[in-house]
Amino acid sequence: MIATLMVVILSDSPVDAWSTSDGAVLINSTSSSQGSVFDVEVDGSGNIYSCGKFGGNGDVDPNPGTTENETATGQNSSLVTKYNSSGNRLWHVLLDADDIDEALDCAVSSDGRVAVAGRFKGTMDFDSDRGSLGTITSAGDWDAYVALIEANGTVAWGKSLGGTGDDEARGVDFDPSNNVYVTGYFSDTADVDFDPSTTTNVTSTGWQDAFFGKITSGGTVNWVKTWGGINSDIPNDLVIDQSANRIYIGGYLGNNASDYDPGAGTVLIGGTSGGQGGQDSWISKFAPT
């Protein structure tokens, strides 16, 4: 199977759009590579950031006059790329597991750093070019990961969460102080603290439970909260309202009542509290702490 990565920009005037492919850039379009972009972000200077997966061997620079070949160690690797507003690649980072990994979401801070959330299997190298961060090995099936990339494309840190089941980080964003907030889900029994020096095992109530954590820009884990009911509780994305300093998480849950207060209180949604089908959509609002 042959797949490609593509980033598209639209503008009011055709002359302002990227010249390549009528406003699109095509990445690693060779028979020996595959890939997909899962999220795109823009900073205050108009630079564009994409994150997703890359497999095989191919050129990750869309400029036909420049060749920047990369090779994924496993089936797929997480690819994060920064472009200027003209579509020229400024830098890229390959987060590389020896089995498979994917970057599912990314966010850009006010000072140009990039947070990445995703999943991996096998042994993950967050800094394959320098090798200074060491490696992390998944505990079970998919494990969740979150990483911070400096404005110059250097990986500052990477952390994982996981256990015996399937675990994914699906949403990430920065607060006004550039702390990193990440959300996703875990199943079965997982160490949910994102800290390899400590163990905080939690067993999911149902098939999958949600997690929600705060990590400083320096990589210190402040807290991780979990919640869920007897079926699936899946967060799909997280966004922070920078002006109001509020955090919103959205996803879906199985048609049984779940307590969506990760603290001591009780907030039942779904099931007998109003669920209407096999899966219900939900949005939760949090105040940063």
C-alpha positions as CSV (number, residue, x, y, z in Angstrom):
1,M,0.0,0.0,0.0
2,I,1.3,3.5,-0.9
3,A,0.2,6.5,1.2
4,T,1.3,10.1,1.4
5,L,1.2,13.0,3.8
6,M,-0.4,16.2,2.6
7,V,-0.8,19.6,4.1
8,V,-3.1,22.2,2.5
9,I,-3.4,25.9,3.0
10,L,-6.3,28.0,1.7
11,S,-6.2,31.8,1.3
12,D,-8.5,34.6,0.0
13,S,-6.2,35.2,-3.0
14,P,-4.7,32.4,-5.1
15,V,-1.4,34.2,-5.2
16,D,-1.1,34.0,-1.5
17,A,-1.6,30.2,-1.4
18,W,1.3,27.8,-1.5
19,S,2.6,27.4,-5.1
20,T,3.1,23.6,-4.8
21,S,0.0,21.6,-6.0
22,D,-2.4,24.6,-5.9
23,G,-1.9,25.3,-2.2
24,A,-1.0,21.8,-1.0
25,V,2.4,20.2,-0.2
26,L,2.8,16.5,-0.7
27,I,5.3,14.7,1.6
28,N,7.1,11.3,1.1
29,S,5.1,10.3,-2.0
30,T,7.3,7.4,-2.9
31,S,6.5,3.7,-3.3
32,S,8.6,2.8,-0.2
33,S,6.9,5.1,2.3
34,Q,3.5,5.8,3.8
35,G,2.0,8.3,6.2
36,S,-0.9,10.5,7.5
37,V,-1.3,13.8,9.1
38,F,-3.6,13.7,12.2
39,D,-3.4,17.4,13.4
40,V,-2.3,20.8,12.1
41,E,-1.6,23.9,14.3
42,V,-0.6,27.5,13.5
43,D,1.4,29.8,15.8
44,G,1.2,33.6,16.1
45,S,3.7,34.2,13.3
46,G,1.9,32.1,10.8
47,N,4.1,29.0,11.0
48,I,2.4,25.7,10.5
49,Y,2.9,22.5,12.5
50,S,1.7,19.1,11.5
51,C,1.9,15.8,13.4
52,G,1.0,12.2,12.4
53,K,2.7,9.0,11.3
54,F,5.4,8.1,8.8
55,G,6.4,4.7,7.7
56,G,9.1,3.2,5.5
57,N,11.7,5.4,3.8
58,G,11.0,8.7,2.1
59,D,11.7,12.4,1.7
60,V,10.0,14.4,4.4
61,D,10.7,17.8,2.8
62,P,8.0,18.9,0.3
63,N,10.4,21.2,-1.5
64,P,11.3,19.4,-4.8
65,G,14.8,21.0,-4.7
66,T,15.6,19.6,-1.2
67,T,15.9,16.0,-0.1
68,E,15.5,15.1,3.6
69,N,15.2,11.3,3.8
70,E,14.0,9.5,6.9
71,T,13.6,5.9,7.7
72,A,11.1,4.6,10.3
73,T,12.5,2.0,12.6
74,G,9.2,0.1,13.0
75,Q,6.0,0.0,11.0
76,N,5.2,3.7,11.6
77,S,7.0,6.5,13.5
78,S,5.6,9.8,14.8
79,L,6.5,12.7,12.6
80,V,6.2,16.3,13.7
81,T,7.1,19.1,11.2
82,K,7.3,22.8,11.3
83,Y,6.7,24.9,8.1
84,N,6.8,28.6,7.5
85,S,3.8,30.3,5.9
86,S,5.2,29.7,2.4
87,G,5.2,25.9,3.0
88,N,8.9,25.5,3.5
89,R,10.0,23.0,6.0
90,L,11.9,24.6,8.9
91,W,12.5,21.4,11.0
92,H,11.1,18.0,11.6
93,V,11.3,15.5,14.5
94,L,10.9,11.7,14.2
95,L,9.8,10.1,17.5
96,D,10.7,6.5,16.8
97,A,9.5,3.2,18.3
98,D,10.9,-0.1,17.1
99,D,7.4,-1.6,16.7
100,I,4.9,1.2,15.9
101,D,3.9,4.7,17.1
102,E,1.7,7.6,16.0
103,A,1.4,11.3,17.0
104,L,-2.4,11.8,17.4
105,D,-2.5,15.5,18.5
106,C,-0.2,18.5,18.9
107,A,-0.3,22.0,20.3
108,V,1.9,25.1,20.1
109,S,2.8,27.3,23.1
110,S,3.1,31.1,23.1
111,D,6.9,30.8,23.0
112,G,6.9,28.3,20.1
113,R,7.3,25.0,21.8
114,V,5.3,22.0,20.6
115,A,3.6,19.4,22.8
116,V,2.8,16.0,21.1
117,A,0.4,13.3,22.3
118,G,0.1,9.8,20.9
119,R,0.6,6.1,21.3
120,F,3.3,3.5,20.8
121,K,4.3,-0.1,21.0
122,G,7.7,-1.5,21.7
123,T,10.7,0.6,22.7
124,M,10.3,4.3,22.1
125,D,13.2,6.7,21.3
126,F,12.0,10.2,21.8
127,D,15.4,11.6,20.6
128,S,16.6,9.3,17.9
129,D,19.0,11.9,16.5
130,R,20.9,12.7,19.7
131,G,20.0,9.7,21.9
132,S,20.3,11.8,25.1
133,L,16.9,11.1,26.5
134,G,17.1,7.4,26.6
135,T,14.3,5.0,25.7
136,I,10.9,3.9,27.2
137,T,9.4,0.4,26.6
138,S,5.6,-0.1,26.5
139,A,4.2,-2.2,29.3
140,G,1.4,-4.0,27.3
141,D,-0.3,-3.3,24.0
142,W,-0.4,0.4,23.0
143,D,1.0,2.8,25.6
144,A,0.2,6.5,25.7
145,Y,3.0,9.1,25.4
146,V,3.4,12.9,25.6
147,A,6.5,14.8,24.5
148,L,7.7,18.4,24.5
149,I,9.7,19.8,21.6
150,E,11.6,23.1,21.9
151,A,11.1,25.9,19.4
152,N,14.3,24.9,17.6
153,G,13.1,21.3,17.1
154,T,15.0,19.7,19.9
155,V,13.1,17.2,22.0
156,A,13.1,18.4,25.7
157,W,11.4,15.4,27.3
158,G,9.1,12.5,26.6
159,K,6.9,10.5,29.0
160,S,4.7,7.4,28.8
161,L,1.6,6.0,30.6
162,G,0.5,2.4,30.3
163,G,-0.1,-1.0,31.6
164,T,-1.4,-4.4,30.5
165,G,-4.1,-3.0,28.2
166,D,-4.6,-0.5,25.4
167,D,-3.6,3.1,26.3
168,E,-3.6,6.3,24.2
169,A,-3.0,10.0,24.6
170,R,-5.4,11.8,22.3
171,G,-5.5,15.5,23.2
172,V,-2.9,18.0,24.4
173,D,-2.7,21.8,24.9
174,F,-0.8,24.5,26.8
175,D,-2.3,26.8,29.4
176,P,-1.3,30.6,29.6
177,S,1.8,29.6,31.7
178,N,2.8,27.0,29.1
179,N,2.1,24.0,31.4
180,V,1.1,21.0,29.3
181,Y,-2.3,19.3,29.8
182,V,-2.9,15.9,28.2
183,T,-5.9,13.6,28.0
184,G,-6.6,10.1,26.7
185,Y,-7.7,6.7,27.9
186,F,-6.3,3.5,29.6
187,S,-7.6,0.0,30.0
188,D,-7.1,-2.8,32.5
189,T,-4.4,-1.9,35.1
190,A,-2.0,0.9,34.1
191,D,0.6,3.1,35.8
192,V,-1.0,6.5,35.2
193,D,1.5,9.0,36.7
194,F,3.7,9.6,33.6
195,D,6.7,9.2,36.0
196,P,9.1,6.2,35.6
197,S,10.5,6.8,39.1
198,T,7.2,6.1,40.8
199,T,4.2,3.7,40.3
200,T,0.6,4.7,40.6
201,N,-1.4,1.7,39.3
202,V,-5.1,2.3,38.6
203,T,-7.5,-0.3,37.2
204,S,-10.2,0.8,34.8
205,T,-13.8,0.5,35.9
206,G,-14.9,-0.5,32.4
207,W,-13.3,-1.3,29.1
208,Q,-11.5,2.1,28.9
209,D,-11.3,4.9,31.5
210,A,-10.3,8.5,30.9
211,F,-7.1,10.2,32.2
212,F,-6.3,13.9,32.4
213,G,-2.9,15.2,33.5
214,K,-0.8,18.3,34.0
215,I,2.9,18.5,33.4
216,T,5.1,21.6,33.7
217,S,7.1,22.8,30.7
218,G,10.2,21.5,32.6
219,G,8.7,18.0,32.6
220,T,7.5,17.8,36.2
221,V,4.2,15.9,36.6
222,N,1.9,17.8,38.8
223,W,-1.0,15.4,38.8
224,V,-3.0,12.9,36.8
225,K,-6.8,12.3,37.4
226,T,-8.9,9.4,36.1
227,W,-12.6,8.6,35.8
228,G,-15.0,6.2,34.0
229,G,-18.0,3.9,34.2
230,I,-18.6,0.2,33.4
231,N,-18.3,0.7,29.6
232,S,-16.0,2.9,27.5
233,D,-15.0,6.5,28.3
234,I,-12.9,7.9,25.5
235,P,-11.6,11.5,25.4
236,N,-10.9,12.6,21.8
237,D,-9.5,16.1,22.3
238,L,-8.6,18.8,24.7
239,V,-8.5,22.5,24.3
240,I,-7.7,25.4,26.6
241,D,-9.5,28.8,26.4
242,Q,-6.4,31.1,26.9
243,S,-8.5,34.2,27.8
244,A,-10.8,32.5,30.3
245,N,-8.2,30.0,31.5
246,R,-10.6,27.1,31.2
247,I,-10.0,23.5,29.9
248,Y,-12.5,21.6,27.8
249,I,-12.3,17.9,27.0
250,G,-14.7,16.1,24.6
251,G,-15.3,12.5,23.6
252,Y,-17.8,9.7,23.9
253,L,-19.0,7.1,26.5
254,G,-20.9,3.8,26.5
255,N,-24.6,3.9,27.3
256,N,-24.2,3.5,31.1
257,A,-24.0,6.2,33.7
258,S,-20.4,7.4,34.5
259,D,-19.2,9.6,37.2
260,Y,-17.4,12.4,35.4
261,D,-16.1,14.2,38.4
262,P,-12.5,13.0,38.9
263,G,-12.5,14.3,42.4
264,A,-14.5,13.5,45.5
265,G,-17.8,14.7,44.1
266,T,-20.2,12.9,41.8
267,V,-21.4,14.1,38.4
268,L,-23.3,11.3,36.6
269,I,-23.8,11.5,32.8
270,G,-25.0,9.0,30.3
271,G,-27.1,5.9,30.8
272,T,-30.0,6.5,33.2
273,S,-28.8,10.1,33.4
274,G,-29.8,10.8,29.8
275,G,-27.9,8.4,27.5
276,Q,-29.9,7.8,24.3
277,G,-27.9,5.2,22.4
278,G,-25.0,2.8,22.3
279,Q,-22.6,5.8,22.6
280,D,-23.1,9.3,23.9
281,S,-21.1,12.4,23.2
282,W,-19.8,14.5,26.1
283,I,-17.9,17.7,26.9
284,S,-16.3,18.4,30.3
285,K,-15.1,21.8,31.6
286,F,-12.3,22.1,34.1
287,A,-10.5,25.0,35.9
288,P,-6.7,24.7,35.9
289,T,-5.1,24.0,39.3
